[in-house]
Each structure stands twice: as structure tokens, then as C-alpha cells.
Amino acid sequence: MQTSEQIIIGELMRLVQMQAQEIKLLKARITELERIIAQNNRPRKDSNNSSVPPSNDENRPPRTISLREKAIVKREDSPVMREELWR
């Protein structure tokens, strides 16, 4: 027959083994969550940190006006007008 000390020691050993299994599972879960967090914290690619063109930047302000100056073209400079002038 087991003494009360042996029974207590047996129960404590069982408890320690259960806790060790739970710690192992929790460590695996922590590792998985850290991996997910690392993936989500990567900076998004934009024209400053990759080869993405500036027109594809997400935070780019919308273009309201053209950045090019409007060219003033005289009618005589057009190829069609030149042909008409020579006739």
C-alpha cells in the first residue's frame, strides 16, 4: 500500500507532466503568432522601397491637374497646315 506522501508525490508528478505538455503547446502557439505578426508588420511596397512606380503608391495624393504645361502650338506648325500652305 502507498503512503500518503507517495500519493501526493504521484499527483504532483502527474500535474508537472500536464503543465509541461501545456507549456510545449503554448510555446508553439506563441511562435506561430510571432510569425504572423512579423508578416503583418512588413512595410508595404511603394516607390521609395521597391521598384513599384510612383503612380502605384497607395498613399499618393490624387492628381487633380496635369503636371505638364500645356503647349501652345501655332496652327502653322501642324503638318496638315504646312501641306495646305504649300498648295
Legacy VTK file of the C-alpha trace (Angstrom):
# vtk DataFile Version 3.0
C-alpha trace
ASCII
DATASET POLYDATA
POINTS 87 float
0.000 0.000 0.000
1.184 3.515 -0.814
1.776 6.040 1.882
0.118 9.447 1.734
3.460 11.013 0.798
3.784 8.696 -2.189
0.233 9.517 -3.292
0.932 13.265 -3.042
4.238 12.874 -4.901
2.480 10.858 -7.645
-0.232 13.518 -8.017
2.378 16.281 -8.149
4.372 14.397 -10.813
1.218 13.985 -12.913
0.460 17.688 -12.512
4.009 18.658 -13.554
3.765 16.444 -16.655
0.429 18.038 -17.646
1.908 21.507 -17.168
4.949 20.578 -19.260
2.665 19.461 -22.104
0.651 22.686 -21.860
3.842 24.786 -21.851
5.004 22.984 -25.005
1.693 23.737 -26.755
1.720 27.369 -25.637
5.296 27.869 -26.870
4.303 26.530 -30.287
1.305 28.881 -30.361
3.480 31.859 -29.377
5.926 31.028 -32.175
3.086 30.842 -34.695
1.598 34.164 -33.562
5.002 35.887 -33.660
5.421 34.684 -37.244
2.006 36.088 -38.185
2.806 39.415 -36.524
6.139 39.610 -38.350
4.384 39.057 -41.688
1.788 41.752 -40.994
4.332 44.333 -39.847
6.328 44.353 -43.081
6.192 47.733 -44.761
4.086 47.876 -47.875
5.983 48.204 -51.107
5.949 51.647 -52.637
8.157 53.697 -54.920
10.522 54.534 -52.038
11.414 50.973 -51.004
10.956 48.917 -54.181
10.697 49.096 -57.936
6.977 49.920 -57.840
6.317 53.033 -59.942
5.147 56.164 -58.095
1.807 56.008 -59.879
1.017 52.803 -57.938
1.737 54.222 -54.478
-1.241 53.723 -52.194
-0.830 56.960 -50.261
-0.211 59.038 -53.354
-2.381 62.179 -53.470
-4.875 62.122 -56.320
-3.774 64.059 -59.357
-6.173 66.949 -59.845
-4.267 68.784 -62.554
-1.713 67.785 -65.112
1.884 68.298 -64.112
2.793 69.158 -67.682
2.440 72.643 -69.033
0.028 72.996 -71.884
1.871 73.501 -75.108
0.917 76.466 -77.223
1.034 75.235 -80.776
0.566 77.604 -83.650
-1.659 76.314 -86.365
1.047 76.851 -88.955
3.304 74.369 -87.172
0.988 71.433 -87.656
1.863 69.078 -90.535
-1.597 69.413 -92.014
-1.338 73.204 -92.153
2.101 73.033 -93.766
0.727 70.997 -96.622
-2.120 73.435 -97.082
0.273 76.375 -97.087
2.350 74.869 -99.903
-0.633 74.329 -102.192
LINES 1 88
87 0 1 2 3 4 5 6 7 8 9 10 11 12 13 14 15 16 17 18 19 20 21 22 23 24 25 26 27 28 29 30 31 32 33 34 35 36 37 38 39 40 41 42 43 44 45 46 47 48 49 50 51 52 53 54 55 56 57 58 59 60 61 62 63 64 65 66 67 68 69 70 71 72 73 74 75 76 77 78 79 80 81 82 83 84 85 86
